[in-house]
Amino acid sequence: MQPSTAPTRSTPARVLVAYFSRPGENYNNGGRIWLKVGNTEVVATMIADLVPCDVYRIEAAEPYSDNYDDTVARNVREQNADARPAIANPLPSIDQYDVVLLGSPIWNVRAPMIMSTFTDKLDFTGKTVHPFTTCAMSGLGTTERDYARTCAGATIAEGLAVRGEQAQQARPQVTDWLERIGLR
């Protein structure tokens, strides 16, 4: 029998789920729906139920509006300005984690700019980053490329995209992804 060439870990990976989610009026199958809990938070909660991890919710110091159109307009302004919206309670460090699961909606084909605020402020050297997103049609959008740029020193690995309309029923999809990336 040949010895395995796959790397082995003697201790389980220390995992952080860091996510941004916005409840309120959201896009839904071409229309609008009111969400008490944002779609990305639904997926982040599923992940936390399935793997041992710490969870950090990224919250804007200036909260995003519950109104869909107002949020879309703000996002366009922030993207055009390459803005870094302030985070209410910034995480000082991710030194103790091996794996970071970065969750966000996809707005205008990319993660909200607050995700760049989060990634710009931390040292990702030696970390494995897996993006997970909720979206209407854009999948992971530009997250892999964006995180490759803003998470300097990290390995950007397989992500997961969940349609926002399907977030409540995504547990099998989330479970399969966690198995593929070796966290379950």
Summary of the structure (lengths in Angstrom):
residues: 184
radius of gyration: 16.4
end to end distance: 26.2
largest distance: 61.7
contacts: 561
relative contact order: 0.18
helix: 31%
strand: 24%
